[in-house]
Amino acid sequence: MSATITPRGASPEAIRSHYDVANEFYELWLDPTLCYSCALWEGDEPDSALETAQLRKLDFHANQIRAKGAARVLDVGCGWGSLVRRLVETHGVQHATGLTLSDAQAAWSAQRPDPRVDIRIESWVDHQPESPYDGIISVGAFEHFAKAEFSDEQRIAAYRAFFQRCHQWLKPGGRLSLQTISYGNVDVATVKEQPDTKFFFDVIFPESVLPTISDIITASNGLFEVELLRNDREHYGRTCQIWYRTLVARKAEALKIVDQETYNRFVRYLKLSAFVFNASYTGLLRIGFRKWDESRMG
Ligand SMILES: C[S@@+](CC[C@H](N)C(=O)[O-])C[C@H]1O[C@@H](n2cnc3c(N)ncnc32)[C@H](O)[C@@H]1O
């Protein structure tokens, strides 16, 4: 497939408008791993266990693709690099490639170099691996792979292009572990018109949109088998609530880094995010996929 005909989601400019606010700002209210996606909670852990719950999430995805000792793993949308580092440091992965569109995130990782890790400022649309991957993970990036103005058909085509690339890049029987926010079981057409939804996609995450579960199943049909599917929306409600409370508690420090308008915008977004997950307007999907290929047909 030619890169020129692959529908692109959020542009690098749109991504940078959110993720390049300032690394020190995100360091204030994320946990020390700088994971910027839903944690994986267990039992009645206290809120102070956020870092533990984030590391558990990283290990969940690593285990889902059977990363232990793997030669090559790809992380699509690697953020500040928590997963690629965890893969090489804890799971014995020999080489991990991370893709991001954020200059600030890549600069942060560049200050922590590791010969086993390759962080690239590159869209998956343009990625051309030199050899196949044992496994692929993508956490919290799929939300940026289609634009709000796409028709239903264009949106699913964009997602299908992603699954086709992953299928093409994986070794036979290789696995893809995907984590993404989705719409819940709601009337999407109505919810899309609500002012809070417009705030999310006009202001906070421009040029982005949420998938539905059925979008993902349709787009991956014939390419991947679903091995596992869980909706952990309460886990994200809790994660966002902790981020919100931490940012509010560190307001004075935040205002030394960003202006009042940016602070207000993030406070509103984090509070609203906690609400929409807890009220089930949105879901948090973790999906384990295994590549369909001829080697599996017997
Ligand atoms: C919410 S962050 C998640 C980061 C990380 N996975 C985590 O869990 O902390 C979304 C990431 O997706 C990346 N991203 C968005 N669109 C992308 C694309 N087309 N290709 C590669 N990365 C992309 C952003 O640059 C950012 O690093």
The ligand as an SDF file (V2000), in Angstrom:
LIG
                    3D

 27 29  0  0  0  0  0  0  0  0999 V2000
   -1.6710    9.6650   24.8890 C   0  0  0  0  0  0  0  0  0  0  0  0
   -0.0500    9.5060   24.2480 S   0  0  0  0  0  0  0  0  0  0  0  0
    0.2940    7.8580   24.7960 C   0  0  0  0  0  0  0  0  0  0  0  0
    1.7480    7.6530   24.9850 C   0  0  0  0  0  0  0  0  0  0  0  0
    2.1730    6.3210   25.5750 C   0  0  0  0  0  0  0  0  0  0  0  0
    1.7670    5.2000   24.7620 N   0  0  0  0  0  0  0  0  0  0  0  0
    1.6670    6.1750   26.9780 C   0  0  0  0  0  0  0  0  0  0  0  0
    0.8340    5.2930   27.2210 O   0  0  0  0  0  0  0  0  0  0  0  0
    2.1190    6.9140   27.8520 O   0  0  0  0  0  0  0  0  0  0  0  0
   -0.3010    9.3250   22.4660 C   0  0  0  0  0  0  0  0  0  0  0  0
    0.9710    9.1090   21.6620 C   0  0  0  0  0  0  0  0  0  0  0  0
    0.6190    8.7670   20.3060 O   0  0  0  0  0  0  0  0  0  0  0  0
    1.5190    9.4050   19.4310 C   0  0  0  0  0  0  0  0  0  0  0  0
    0.9270    9.4270   18.0800 N   0  0  0  0  0  0  0  0  0  0  0  0
   -0.2300    9.9930   17.6820 C   0  0  0  0  0  0  0  0  0  0  0  0
   -0.4270    9.7900   16.3680 N   0  0  0  0  0  0  0  0  0  0  0  0
    0.6230    9.0550   15.9170 C   0  0  0  0  0  0  0  0  0  0  0  0
    1.0100    8.5140   14.6560 C   0  0  0  0  0  0  0  0  0  0  0  0
    0.2630    8.6930   13.5550 N   0  0  0  0  0  0  0  0  0  0  0  0
    2.1570    7.8050   14.5670 N   0  0  0  0  0  0  0  0  0  0  0  0
    2.9320    7.6160   15.6600 C   0  0  0  0  0  0  0  0  0  0  0  0
    2.6270    8.1000   16.8910 N   0  0  0  0  0  0  0  0  0  0  0  0
    1.4820    8.8180   17.0170 C   0  0  0  0  0  0  0  0  0  0  0  0
    1.7550   10.7480   20.0840 C   0  0  0  0  0  0  0  0  0  0  0  0
    2.9050   11.3890   19.5670 O   0  0  0  0  0  0  0  0  0  0  0  0
    1.9000   10.3110   21.5480 C   0  0  0  0  0  0  0  0  0  0  0  0
    3.2240    9.8950   21.7770 O   0  0  0  0  0  0  0  0  0  0  0  0
  1  2  1  0
  2  3  1  0
  2 10  1  0
  3  4  1  0
  4  5  1  0
  5  6  1  0
  5  7  1  0
  7  8  2  0
  7  9  1  0
 10 11  1  0
 11 12  1  0
 11 26  1  0
 12 13  1  0
 13 14  1  0
 13 24  1  0
 14 15  1  0
 14 23  1  0
 15 16  2  0
 16 17  1  0
 17 18  1  0
 17 23  2  0
 18 19  1  0
 18 20  2  0
 20 21  1  0
 21 22  2  0
 22 23  1  0
 24 25  1  0
 24 26  1  0
 26 27  1  0
M  CHG  2   2   1   9  -1
M  END
$$$$
